């Protein structure tokens, strides 16, 4: 069975996304072939989508493999090569591992997270977590896009300890197995 990209796009079209998240999903779907997922997000990104993306390797730990410049600027640091599990509070690590493992296995998630801009205004950020194909069974690949438009004009957030742990909504949108793609080893 081959991946039915049109059916997956139609299923995702049933949800309401921010314009930035819609651009990311169009970009992500454009990289797919009948044979499966893209090996990684492509460096040639004419639409600027990757500025707001973080790539992860999910295995025994969750390793950050690439951080888009808008994310690094928004957080005030680049955390590429960091162990993302260690960046979570100890009481949130099991939840984080479960969500990343499900994403790596083919489930697309939408998250909504509260953040505080540098000017003190609270905003809600929309994130989309999606799987990527992986050359290795020891570590699966995922990408998370963060709609940073609510952070404008500065693009920065106040760094708070709970920022990376506090999720208002964790919504599994669809499982790609339902569209002919199985990420199971």
N, C-alpha and C positions, 0 to 999 in steps of 0.2 A: 504494500500500500504506500502511495506517495503522499507527501504533505499537501493538503488542500489549502493553499494560501488564500484563495478567494473566499472560501468559507470562514477561515479564521479572521480575515479582514472584516467580513460581514458581521461576525459575532462581536468583534471589538467595536464595530460601528454602532452597536446597540447601546453603548455606554456614552455618557457625557464626560468629555475630557476638556481640560484647558487647551487653548490653541497650541501652546508649546508641547504639551504631551501628545496632542494629535500629530504634530510634525515629527516627533520622535517615533511614534508608532508607524507612521508612513515610511520613515527612513528604515526602521528595523525590519518591517515586512519587505521592503524593496531589496534587502540583502539575501532573502531566502531563495532557494531553488527547489525544484521537485525532489532533490536528493536530501534536503534538510537545511539546518540552520547555518548561518554564516559562522566561520571559524572564530571570528572576533570582530568587534566593531572596526570599520575601515578607517584608516587615517585620512583618506580623501573624503572630506565631509563638506560639500558645497553649501549646505543649508545651516551650518553652524550648530547642529544638534549636539555634537559630541562635547562641546564646551560645558554642557550641563550633565554629563554622564560620568559614572564611575563604573569601572569594570572590576569584577571579583573572580577569584579562583576559589572554589568551594570543595574542600576535601576534609582532611583531619582538622584544619583550621579554615578561616575565611580570610584570604589574603587579598589586599587591594592591589590590583595590577596596573590600573591607569586611572588618573583623576583629571577630569576636564578642568580647564583654566577657570571657568566661572565658579565651579564648586570650590576649588582651592582658594580663589579670591574671596568668595563668600564666607568661608570658614576662617580665613586669615592664615591658612597653612595648607601645604600639600602633604597628604598622608599616604602617598604611594608606597607600596611594599609593607605597609603596616598590617599587623594581625588585627582584623576588624573585630574579632571576638574579644580581644583584650581591651578594645575601645568601649565595650559595653559594660554596664554595671554587672556585677557578678550575678545578681538576681534576674537579669534579663538575658543572659547568654543562651539558655536553653531555647527560649522563644526565638531569638535571632537565628540560631543554628537551624531550627525547624523550618523557619520561613525561607532561609537561603537554600536549604536542602530541597524543599518543595519547588522553588524557582529553578534550581539547577536540573531538577527532574522533569521540568516542562510546564509548570504552572506560572502564569503571568499574574502578578499581584499589582494592586494599586494601594498606595499608602497615602495618608494625609497626616502631616506632622506640623505642630505649632512651632513657630520660631519668633524671635523678637528682632526686629531691625535695629540698626544702630541708633535710629532716632527714637526708639522706645515703642514703636507701633508693633503690636502682635499681628502676625499673618499666618495663614495656613498654606503650607507647601504641598503640592501634589507630586508624588513619586510613582514611577512605573518601573517595576522590576521584571526583567524578561530573561529567558535562557539564551545561551549561545551554544553552538556545538563545541565539543571539546576533543582535542587530539588524544587525551589521556583519560582513562577511567578512574585514576587516582584523584584527579581534581577536575571538577566540572566548572564551566564558565558561565557567568551571568553578567548582565549590565543593568544598572539602575539609572534612570533619567530623573532629574529633579527640575521641576518647573520653578525657576528662580525669578520669574516676572514679578511676584508680589514683593520681592526685596528691592525693587528699583525705587528710587534712583541710585542708592549707594551700592546695592548688590551684596551688602554684608549683613551678617547676623551677629547678634551678641553671643559670644561663646558661653554656653551654659552647660553644666555637667549633664543635664538630662536631655539635651537637644537630640543626641543620636539614639536615645532610648525611648523617648516619649512619642508614641504613635497614636493618633486619634482614631484612625481607621486602618485596618489591614484587611483588604478585600481581595480574595482570589477571584480573578475575572474569568479565566478559562484554562483548561488543561489541554495542551497541544496533542495529547494522545487521542482526544476526541476528533482531531483533524488529521489523523494518519501519521503522527510523529511520536515515536517512543524514545525517550532519553535513557531508559533503563539499561544498565550494562548487560 
